[in-house]
Amino acid sequence: MNIMDHAVDLPVWAALLVSFFLVVGSGLTLIGTIGFSRLPSFYERIHAPTLGTSWGTGGIVMASMIFFTVLATRPVIHEILIGIFVTVTTPVTLMLLARAALHRDRAEGNPDVLAEVSPDEPKRGPALGE
Amino acid sequence: MLPYPLLSASLVIMWLALNGFTLGHLILGCIVAVFASWGMASLRPAKPRLRKWYLLPKLVGIVLYDIVRSNVAVASIILGGHRRQFKSGFITVPLDVESPMALAVLAVVVTSTPGTAWLEYNSLNRTVLIHVLDLVDEAEWQTLIKGRYEALLMEIFE
């Protein structure tokens, strides 16, 4: 509501900087979602959203930090925490999804996956049996 | 009462920073911090040892630079249109790091760098399966991960 009133007080250099980071961040997130829908295989698709979780988030967070620092309305600790938590939690969900897909592909004997993974399969077999 | 004083303190500070510095939130934050550290203690995590903490900024710098670089690379692959000139594939990288903390950090680094995804770590033969979006040379990626990140992580954590 009063964000727009504050925005009037923003100096031009800060406005430019905020817009730059906002456009970079949201642009990368958009490219990530485009890739998510366009890349052909599951394992290729899991790469696309990491654009959004790395510098997509980074750019938007940076813009928000500059905006509220210049206006001095509140401390910028929220953005730092958002950045840390997004970065730290992404691998958890990604590994869950990817390992579920790996398990399914191996169970179904999918040649694309098994051909690449098979070198460590013989070693794994006896070790698990012990 | 407080098995992880540092964790509890940072939880209270975080709670106050997010909710505002009032007496009510101080009390609520302390309660949350105490219960959270009990929960943490019941998980019995291995105590992480930071040996050369002063190398952490170097790692952060390298990782941030690589994330920017690979953001550009992956974005150009996605926007590259229908002519698919890239070939994705799996690589297995043998790892020498053993500390769970260092492995966790390495997983975060590999995952948050677009174009590489940490799929699974095999603790029996200590290899990690990584999927690479633009796989040109398998050996090149192996030396990148081992030389650029793993060596530094081993210096920091082990």
Contacts between the chains, C-beta under 8 A, distances in Angstrom:
chain1	res1	chain2	res2	distance
A	28	B	71	6.0
A	28	B	75	6.4
A	31	B	75	4.8
A	31	B	78	5.5
A	31	B	79	6.4
A	32	B	78	7.6
A	32	B	114	8.0
A	34	B	78	6.0
A	34	B	79	7.7
A	35	B	74	7.3
A	35	B	77	7.7
A	35	B	78	3.6
A	38	B	78	6.9
A	39	B	78	7.3
A	41	B	88	7.4
A	43	B	88	6.6
A	43	B	90	7.7
A	43	B	117	7.4
A	43	B	131	4.8
A	44	B	88	5.0
A	44	B	133	6.1
A	46	B	117	5.4
A	46	B	131	7.4
A	47	B	74	6.2
A	47	B	88	8.0
A	47	B	114	6.0
A	47	B	115	5.8
A	47	B	116	7.8
A	47	B	117	6.0
A	47	B	131	7.6
A	47	B	133	4.5
A	48	B	74	7.4
A	48	B	78	6.4
A	48	B	114	8.0
A	50	B	74	7.6
A	50	B	111	6.8
A	50	B	112	6.6
A	50	B	113	7.6
A	50	B	114	4.3
A	50	B	115	7.9
A	50	B	117	7.4
A	51	B	71	5.9
A	51	B	74	6.0
A	51	B	75	6.3
A	51	B	78	7.9
A	51	B	114	5.2
A	53	B	112	6.8
A	54	B	67	5.0
A	54	B	71	6.2
A	54	B	112	5.1
A	54	B	113	7.3
A	54	B	114	5.9
A	55	B	67	6.2
A	55	B	68	6.4
A	55	B	71	4.7
A	58	B	67	7.9
A	75	B	17	6.7
A	77	B	14	7.9
A	77	B	17	4.5
A	77	B	18	7.5
A	78	B	17	7.8
A	78	B	18	6.7
A	81	B	14	6.8
A	81	B	17	8.0
A	81	B	18	7.3
A	87	B	108	6.4
A	87	B	112	5.4
A	88	B	108	6.2
A	90	B	108	7.8
A	90	B	111	5.8
A	90	B	112	6.2
A	91	B	107	4.9
A	91	B	108	5.4
A	91	B	111	4.0
A	91	B	112	7.5
A	91	B	118	6.3
A	94	B	111	5.5
A	94	B	117	6.1
A	94	B	118	7.5
A	95	B	107	7.4
A	95	B	111	7.8
A	95	B	118	6.6
A	95	B	119	6.9
A	95	B	120	7.1
A	98	B	117	6.2
A	98	B	119	4.6
A	98	B	120	7.5
A	98	B	131	7.2
A	99	B	119	6.6
A	99	B	120	5.4
A	102	B	119	6.2
A	102	B	120	6.6
A	102	B	129	7.7
A	113	B	90	7.4
A	116	B	89	6.2
A	116	B	90	3.9
A	117	B	90	6.3
A	117	B	92	8.0
A	117	B	129	6.9
A	119	B	92	6.8
A	120	B	92	6.0
A	120	B	122	6.5
A	120	B	125	6.3
A	120	B	127	6.1
A	120	B	129	8.0
A	123	B	124	7.4
A	123	B	125	5.3
A	124	B	122	6.8
A	124	B	124	6.6
A	124	B	125	7.4
A	127	B	124	4.8
A	127	B	125	7.5
A	128	B	124	7.8
